Structures are given as structure tokens and as C-alpha cells.
Amino acid sequence: MILGSGFGGYSLLRRLPERAFDVTVVSPRNYFLFTPLLPSAISGTVEFRSILEPIRRRHPDVRSLEATATTVDWSRRTVGCASAVSSETFEVEFDVLVIAVGAAVADYGIPGVKRYGMPLRGVESGRRLRSAVVEQFAAAELPGLPLPEVERRLRFVVVGGGPTGVEVAAEIQDLIHRELAKAFPRVSDFARVVIVEASKRLLGGFDEALGAYTRRHFMREGIEVRTASPVARIEEHEIFFADDRTLGFGLAIWAGGNAPVPLIPELELATTKGGRIVLDEFLRVPGQSGVYGVGDCAAFGKNPLPPTAQVAQQQGKYLARELARSWRKPTPFSYRKLGMLAYIGGGKALADLPSVQWSGRGAWIFWRSVYLTRLVSLSDKVKVFFDWFKARVFGRDLSRF
């Protein structure tokens, strides 16, 4: 049984010899989402369905249950589930359990984040965010509004200066400059994108020079950067910072980090300080026979690997290989760092690779090439390629529905 259909769970599923295993996937969504291109879907550069891979179409012999795992009975070896499409609850037995439930959005206990900050976590939130950006322009164009109110409605604040926050800010800025400025010429000059980060620099996981380059590029593009600005609370239309400054907004996007999903505390397993399940070097859960963890919800060693897609993908691939040859002596998981990529807008990107750090137009071409090849199916590769072509030639769709 695989709990979750993200990078870790789906990487495992793709490589398991299905004829040798009776596989059940429990996930509230019936597809795999290529999350690195989710910010691009917000701006309409790609369509949401182009970055989805339905599990049943790709793996018709796998039992796919659209549900959320809520509890695990270790003695009876059953998982309690709540249906994602109805109100029913049920149990499923397992022999081998792989916990790959990912992570939730962390609010760090900051008041108002859940109510007023829009997260970017999946297709549903991405579609709401895409519509909300267009709605703010429509609301700002209503007759009779005072200028300060127009400026507030068209201020898009992204909280979080990591890769997700940077890419979301860049994609929204591209959308404003290339499409919304033409569709809303009376108010587009008042639109502003602001990125807020609690630490002293953007992209803390990247090379420091690339973070500084991103800041300079954002300033040239018109994106306001506020570092060393921890958020104290968020109220309707206004952010309050720890130093008593305030910032009005029309739309606040929360990209502040990860937190454990509700299932993890219910498992009563040992966890790290950040709430991730403790594993051994073979990705096994100590004290539980036949139970493994992969991806953002789990970690091992004194210096846990970062919760990134490439870590989860490599762990899923490793675990599939180990399960398929379980009669052999297991080998420890070894992570190979491939580097990090980020789009920063204006047709430029960053590539922080083990051997070289790269930025600019060439890095953007490399960024697109890598993501195109990493899509899991030929159909998604073709759809994304034509989405890019369509957006370039015909522009992005601004329909609100």
C-alpha cells in the first residue's frame, strides 16, 4: 500500500513490477501532479491538465482509492481512510506500507495566515489563485474608486522567498506585463508585485550569488523585495510585520514552508523536530516491520535531506528497486544531488548545479529543457510544449471561471 501520489509515491509506483505486487494507492487525488510547473499554470503559461498524470490511465492494474489516510492500526496492519468523494470511512489491510503523504503548508502559528493567505499547494489552490489575480484587476477597474484603493487592490504580496515564492512572484509579474497590461490599460500601471522574506536573502538554499542576482533582477523587473521582514499577523487586506510596519494588499500568496500533514501525529511514530517521520538508512520505519517512508513526510540521519521533488523521486526509485529484490541484502539509500532550478521571470532562470552556477536566458532554456524531459509521459511533454508555443504566439487565456 502506498499512501500518497506525489513525487515519492508515484516514483515508487512507476518502477514497481506490478505483476509481482498487489498494489493499492490511497490518495485524495487520482493523479500525479508535476509541481515544479505549478507556478507556470497560475500565469497560464501551461494548463493545469498538461501537468497531471492520471493514475488509472497509466496504471490500470493498480487499485487506486481516492481517500485520505487518517489512522494506522499497527497490530491489525490496517489503514483507516476517509473517502475524498463521499462521507464514507473504511479500512484497508496491508502487508507492506509506504508512507508518502508529503507535507502541508506551514503557517508557523501566525494569526490570519489560514484565513487571508492563499497557499499554493495543488491544482485546486492554483486554479483559485489564477482566477483571483484576474479578479483583482476587474475589481480595481470599477468606476469611482479612489487611487489608494486601486493601488491596494493591485498589490500582490508573495510571502516566502524560497523557490516557490520566487517563481510565483515572477510568473505573476510576467502575466501583468504581457497580458493584463493590455486587457486592463486604465489600471495596469498601478499593479505591483511584492515578495516578502523573513531571512536576510532570497533563495536561501541556492548559491548566495544567485540569490543576489535574483534580487537585482527583480528590482529591474519592478518587483519589490522585502527581506529581513518576518510577518507578525495578517488581517483582511493588510500584513503586519514584526517591526510594526504594515503593507496593504489585494491578494496575499503564502509560500512560507512545510508542516506535517494531520496523519503524521496520529501514527505515534518517532519524528524529527520538524515533524518528519524518523527513518533508518534503508528508508524503513524503526520498530515497524514492512513499513517505509519517502519524500517530504520522512527523514533520516543527523542532517536530513531537504523536502524537495528530486529527493522524493530518488527515494521512490530506490525503494522500488529494493522491494523488487527483497531476497538480497539491502543497500543503504544514497542521494545524488542534481542541483536546483528556478524561474525568475522575464525569460530568465537560475541553475545551481554541482559543477556550475548559471543564470540568465541560457539558464531559462536549460530550465525548460529539463522540466520538459522530466515530465512522466509523452502526452504531457507534447501538451506542455504546445502550451508554451500557444502562450508565446497567441497569449495567455484570461478567462475567469
C-alpha positions as CSV (number, residue, x, y, z in Angstrom):
1,M,0.0,0.0,0.0
2,I,1.3,3.4,-1.0
3,L,-0.1,6.4,0.9
4,G,0.2,9.4,-1.4
5,S,0.6,10.1,-5.2
6,G,3.3,12.8,-5.1
7,F,6.9,12.6,-6.4
8,G,7.8,9.9,-3.8
9,G,4.8,7.7,-4.1
10,Y,4.4,8.0,-7.9
11,S,8.1,7.4,-8.5
12,L,7.8,4.2,-6.5
13,L,4.6,3.2,-8.3
14,R,6.1,3.7,-11.8
15,R,9.0,1.4,-11.1
16,L,7.4,-1.4,-9.1
17,P,6.9,-4.6,-11.1
18,E,3.1,-4.6,-10.8
19,R,2.8,-8.3,-11.7
20,A,4.9,-9.2,-8.6
21,F,2.9,-6.9,-6.2
22,D,-0.8,-6.3,-5.4
23,V,-0.5,-2.5,-5.3
24,T,-3.1,-0.2,-3.6
25,V,-2.6,3.6,-3.8
26,V,-4.5,5.7,-1.2
27,S,-4.6,9.4,-2.2
28,P,-7.2,12.2,-2.1
29,R,-6.3,12.9,-5.7
30,N,-6.4,10.4,-8.6
31,Y,-3.4,11.8,-10.4
32,F,0.3,12.7,-10.1
33,L,1.0,16.5,-10.3
34,F,4.2,17.8,-11.7
35,T,4.5,20.5,-9.1
36,P,7.6,22.3,-10.5
37,L,5.4,23.7,-13.3
38,L,2.5,24.7,-11.0
39,P,3.6,28.4,-10.8
40,S,3.6,28.4,-14.6
41,A,0.0,27.1,-14.6
42,I,-1.1,30.1,-12.4
43,S,0.0,32.6,-15.0
44,G,-1.5,30.5,-17.9
45,T,1.9,29.6,-19.5
46,V,0.8,26.0,-19.2
47,E,-2.6,24.5,-18.5
48,F,-3.2,22.5,-15.3
49,R,-4.3,19.4,-17.1
50,S,-1.0,19.4,-19.0
51,I,1.0,18.7,-15.9
52,L,-1.3,16.0,-14.5
53,E,-0.8,12.2,-15.0
54,P,-4.0,10.2,-14.1
55,I,-3.0,7.1,-12.1
56,R,-5.7,4.8,-13.5
57,R,-4.8,5.6,-17.1
58,R,-1.2,5.0,-16.6
59,H,-1.6,2.0,-14.2
60,P,-4.9,0.3,-14.9
61,D,-4.0,-2.8,-12.8
62,V,-3.3,-0.8,-9.6
63,R,-6.1,-0.3,-7.1
64,S,-6.5,3.5,-6.7
65,L,-8.6,4.6,-3.7
66,E,-9.5,8.3,-3.7
67,A,-9.3,8.9,0.0
68,T,-7.3,10.4,2.8
69,A,-5.5,8.1,5.3
70,T,-6.4,9.1,8.8
71,T,-5.1,6.4,11.1
72,V,-3.0,3.2,11.0
73,D,-3.6,0.2,13.3
74,W,-0.1,-1.3,13.6
75,S,-1.3,-4.5,15.4
76,R,-4.1,-5.3,12.8
77,R,-2.0,-3.8,9.9
78,T,-4.8,-1.8,8.6
79,V,-5.1,1.8,7.4
80,G,-8.2,3.8,8.3
81,C,-9.4,6.1,5.4
82,A,-11.9,8.8,4.7
83,S,-13.3,9.0,1.2
84,A,-12.4,12.1,-0.8
85,V,-15.6,11.9,-2.8
86,S,-18.2,11.0,-0.2
87,S,-18.6,10.9,3.6
88,E,-17.8,7.2,4.0
89,T,-14.9,5.8,6.1
90,F,-13.3,2.4,5.6
91,E,-10.2,0.3,6.4
92,V,-7.7,-1.4,4.1
93,E,-5.3,-4.1,5.0
94,F,-1.6,-4.0,4.1
95,D,1.4,-6.3,4.1
96,V,3.9,-3.6,3.1
97,L,3.2,0.1,3.8
98,V,4.9,3.1,2.2
99,I,4.1,6.5,3.8
100,A,4.5,9.1,1.1
101,V,1.9,11.7,2.2
102,G,4.1,14.8,1.6
103,A,3.6,17.9,3.7
104,A,1.1,20.6,4.5
105,V,1.6,24.3,4.3
106,A,3.2,25.7,7.5
107,D,1.6,28.8,9.0
108,Y,4.1,28.9,12.0
109,G,1.2,29.9,14.2
110,I,1.0,33.4,12.6
111,P,-2.5,34.8,13.1
112,G,-4.5,35.3,9.9
113,V,-2.4,33.1,7.6
114,K,-5.0,30.4,7.1
115,R,-7.9,32.9,6.6
116,Y,-6.2,35.6,4.5
117,G,-3.2,34.0,2.9
118,M,-3.7,31.9,-0.3
119,P,-1.5,28.8,-0.3
120,L,-0.1,27.2,-3.5
121,R,-0.3,23.5,-2.7
122,G,-2.1,21.8,-5.6
123,V,-4.4,22.2,-8.6
124,E,-7.4,23.4,-6.6
125,S,-5.5,26.3,-4.9
126,G,-3.6,27.0,-8.1
127,R,-6.9,27.5,-10.0
128,R,-8.3,29.7,-7.3
129,L,-5.1,31.8,-7.4
130,R,-5.2,32.1,-11.2
131,S,-8.8,33.4,-11.1
132,A,-8.0,35.7,-8.1
133,V,-5.3,37.6,-9.9
134,V,-7.7,38.4,-12.8
135,E,-10.4,39.2,-10.3
136,Q,-8.3,41.8,-8.6
137,F,-7.8,43.7,-11.9
138,A,-11.5,43.5,-12.6
139,A,-12.3,44.9,-9.1
140,A,-9.7,47.7,-9.5
141,E,-11.3,48.9,-12.7
142,L,-14.7,49.6,-11.1
143,P,-15.6,53.3,-11.5
144,G,-15.3,55.8,-8.7
145,L,-12.5,54.1,-6.7
146,P,-10.0,56.4,-5.0
147,L,-6.4,55.9,-6.2
148,P,-5.1,54.4,-2.9
149,E,-7.8,51.7,-3.1
150,V,-6.9,50.9,-6.7
151,E,-3.2,50.6,-5.7
152,R,-4.1,48.3,-2.8
153,R,-6.3,46.0,-4.9
154,L,-3.5,45.7,-7.4
155,R,-0.8,44.9,-4.9
156,F,0.1,41.2,-5.0
157,V,2.2,40.1,-2.0
158,V,4.1,36.8,-2.0
159,V,5.2,35.7,1.5
160,G,8.2,33.4,1.3
161,G,11.4,33.9,-0.6
162,G,12.2,30.3,-1.4
163,P,11.9,28.7,-4.9
164,T,8.1,28.5,-4.9
165,G,7.7,32.1,-3.7
166,V,10.2,33.4,-6.2
167,E,8.7,31.6,-9.1
168,V,5.1,32.6,-8.2
169,A,6.2,36.3,-8.0
170,A,8.0,36.0,-11.3
171,E,5.0,34.4,-13.1
172,I,2.5,36.9,-11.8
173,Q,4.8,39.8,-12.9
174,D,5.1,38.2,-16.4
175,L,1.3,37.9,-16.5
176,I,0.8,41.5,-15.6
177,H,3.3,42.8,-18.1
178,R,2.4,40.6,-21.1
179,E,-1.3,40.1,-20.8
180,L,-3.1,42.1,-18.1
181,A,-1.5,45.4,-19.1
182,K,-3.2,45.0,-22.5
183,A,-6.5,43.8,-21.1
184,F,-6.7,46.5,-18.3
185,P,-4.8,49.5,-19.7
186,R,-6.5,52.0,-17.4
187,V,-5.2,50.5,-14.1
188,S,-2.3,48.2,-15.0
189,D,0.3,50.9,-14.2
190,F,-0.7,50.7,-10.6
191,A,-0.1,46.9,-10.3
192,R,2.8,45.9,-8.1
193,V,4.2,42.5,-7.0
194,V,6.0,42.4,-3.6
195,I,7.9,39.4,-2.3
196,V,8.5,39.2,1.5
197,E,11.1,37.0,3.2
198,A,11.8,36.6,6.9
199,S,15.5,35.9,6.4
200,K,18.1,38.3,5.0
201,R,18.1,37.0,1.4
202,L,16.1,35.3,-1.2
203,L,16.6,31.6,-2.1
204,G,18.4,30.5,1.0
205,G,19.1,27.0,-0.5
206,F,20.8,28.4,-3.6
207,D,24.3,29.8,-4.0
208,E,24.4,33.3,-2.4
209,A,25.5,34.9,-5.7
210,L,22.4,33.6,-7.4
211,G,20.2,34.9,-4.6
212,A,21.8,38.4,-5.0
213,Y,21.3,38.2,-8.8
214,T,17.6,37.4,-8.3
215,R,17.2,40.4,-6.1
216,R,18.8,42.7,-8.7
217,H,16.7,41.2,-11.5
218,F,13.5,41.6,-9.5
219,M,14.3,45.2,-8.9
220,R,14.8,45.8,-12.6
221,E,11.6,44.0,-13.4
222,G,9.6,46.1,-10.9
223,I,9.2,43.5,-8.2
224,E,9.6,45.0,-4.7
225,V,11.8,42.8,-2.5
226,R,11.5,42.9,1.3
227,T,14.0,40.7,3.1
228,A,14.5,40.5,6.9
229,S,10.8,41.1,7.2
230,P,9.1,38.5,9.4
231,V,5.3,38.6,9.3
232,A,3.6,39.1,12.7
233,R,0.0,38.7,11.6
234,I,-2.3,39.1,8.6
235,E,-5.6,40.8,8.6
236,E,-8.1,41.4,5.9
237,H,-6.2,43.4,3.2
238,E,-3.2,44.2,5.5
239,I,0.0,42.5,6.6
240,F,1.6,43.5,9.9
241,F,5.4,42.9,10.3
242,A,7.4,42.2,13.4
243,D,8.9,45.7,13.3
244,D,5.4,47.3,13.3
245,R,5.4,48.2,9.6
246,T,2.2,47.4,7.6
247,L,1.5,46.7,4.0
248,G,-1.9,46.7,2.3
249,F,-2.6,44.1,-0.3
250,G,-5.3,42.9,-2.7
251,L,-4.0,39.4,-2.8
252,A,-1.6,37.6,-0.4
253,I,0.0,34.4,-1.5
254,W,1.5,32.3,1.3
255,A,4.6,30.3,0.3
256,G,6.2,30.0,3.8
257,G,7.3,26.4,4.1
258,N,6.2,22.9,5.1
259,A,4.4,21.3,8.1
260,P,3.3,17.7,8.8
261,V,0.0,16.6,7.4
262,P,-2.6,15.6,10.1
263,L,-1.9,11.9,9.6
264,I,1.7,12.0,11.0
265,P,0.9,12.8,14.6
266,E,-1.8,10.1,14.6
267,L,0.8,7.4,13.7
268,E,2.6,7.7,17.1
269,L,6.0,7.2,15.5
270,A,9.3,9.0,16.3
271,T,9.6,12.3,14.4
272,T,12.2,14.9,13.9
273,K,12.0,18.4,15.3
274,G,10.2,19.5,12.1
275,G,7.6,16.7,12.4
276,R,9.0,14.3,9.8
277,I,9.0,10.5,10.5
278,V,12.4,9.2,11.6
279,L,13.8,6.5,9.2
280,D,16.9,4.4,9.0
281,E,19.3,4.5,6.1
282,F,17.2,1.9,4.3
283,L,14.1,4.2,4.5
284,R,12.5,1.8,7.0
285,V,10.5,3.0,10.0
286,P,12.3,1.6,13.0
287,G,10.3,-0.9,15.1
288,Q,7.7,-1.5,12.3
289,S,8.2,-4.4,10.0
290,G,7.5,-3.7,6.4
291,V,6.8,0.0,6.9
292,Y,8.8,2.6,4.9
293,G,8.7,6.4,4.4
294,V,9.7,8.5,1.4
295,G,9.5,12.2,0.5
296,D,8.7,15.3,2.5
297,C,7.0,13.5,5.4
298,A,10.1,11.5,6.4
299,A,13.8,11.9,7.1
300,F,16.8,10.1,8.3
301,G,20.3,10.9,9.6
302,K,21.6,13.8,11.6
303,N,21.3,16.1,8.6
304,P,18.0,15.3,7.0
305,L,17.8,15.8,3.2
306,P,15.7,18.8,2.1
307,P,12.0,18.2,1.3
308,T,12.4,18.6,-2.5
309,A,11.0,16.8,-5.5
310,Q,14.3,15.3,-6.6
311,V,14.9,13.8,-3.1
312,A,11.4,12.2,-3.1
313,Q,11.8,10.9,-6.7
314,Q,15.2,9.3,-5.9
315,Q,13.8,7.7,-2.8
316,G,10.8,6.2,-4.6
317,K,13.1,4.8,-7.3
318,Y,15.5,3.3,-4.7
319,L,12.6,1.7,-2.7
320,A,11.1,0.1,-5.8
321,R,14.4,-1.5,-6.6
322,E,14.9,-2.7,-3.0
323,L,11.3,-4.1,-2.7
324,A,11.7,-5.9,-6.1
325,R,14.9,-7.7,-4.9
326,S,13.9,-8.1,-1.2
327,W,15.6,-11.5,-1.1
328,R,19.0,-9.8,-1.4
329,K,20.8,-7.9,1.4
330,P,19.6,-4.3,1.3
331,T,21.9,-1.4,0.4
332,P,21.5,2.0,2.1
333,F,19.9,4.8,0.2
334,S,22.4,7.3,-1.3
335,Y,21.2,10.7,-2.5
336,R,22.8,12.2,-5.6
337,K,22.4,16.0,-5.7
338,L,21.5,17.0,-9.2
339,G,21.2,20.8,-8.5
340,M,18.3,23.2,-8.3
341,L,16.5,25.3,-10.9
342,A,14.2,28.3,-10.5
343,Y,12.4,30.6,-13.0
344,I,12.8,34.3,-12.1
345,G,10.7,36.0,-14.8
346,G,11.4,37.9,-17.9
347,G,12.6,34.8,-19.8
348,K,15.5,34.2,-17.3
349,A,16.2,31.5,-14.8
350,L,18.7,30.1,-12.3
351,A,20.6,26.9,-12.4
352,D,22.5,25.9,-9.3
353,L,24.3,22.8,-10.4
354,P,27.0,20.8,-8.5
355,S,29.7,21.9,-11.0
356,V,28.5,25.3,-12.1
357,Q,26.1,28.2,-11.2
358,W,24.3,29.7,-14.1
359,S,21.7,32.5,-14.7
360,G,20.0,34.4,-17.4
361,R,18.5,33.5,-20.8
362,G,20.6,30.4,-21.3
363,A,19.6,29.1,-17.9
364,W,16.0,29.6,-18.8
365,I,16.3,27.5,-21.9
366,F,18.0,24.8,-19.8
367,W,15.3,25.1,-17.2
368,R,12.6,24.5,-19.8
369,S,14.5,21.6,-21.3
370,V,15.0,19.8,-18.0
371,Y,11.4,20.2,-16.9
372,L,10.1,19.0,-20.3
373,T,12.2,15.9,-20.2
374,R,11.2,15.2,-16.5
375,L,7.5,15.1,-17.3
376,V,6.5,11.5,-16.8
377,S,4.6,10.8,-20.1
378,L,4.9,11.6,-23.7
379,S,1.4,13.1,-23.8
380,D,2.3,15.6,-21.0
381,K,5.5,16.5,-22.8
382,V,3.6,17.3,-26.0
383,K,0.9,19.2,-24.2
384,V,3.4,21.4,-22.2
385,F,5.4,22.1,-25.4
386,F,2.3,23.3,-27.2
387,D,1.1,25.2,-24.2
388,W,4.4,27.2,-24.3
389,F,4.1,27.7,-28.0
390,K,0.4,28.8,-27.7
391,A,1.2,31.3,-24.9
392,R,4.0,32.7,-26.9
393,V,2.2,33.2,-30.1
394,F,-1.4,33.7,-29.0
395,G,-1.0,35.0,-25.5
396,R,-2.4,33.6,-22.2
397,D,-6.1,32.9,-21.5
398,L,-7.6,35.5,-19.1
399,S,-11.0,33.9,-18.8
400,R,-12.3,33.7,-15.2
401,F,-14.4,30.6,-14.4
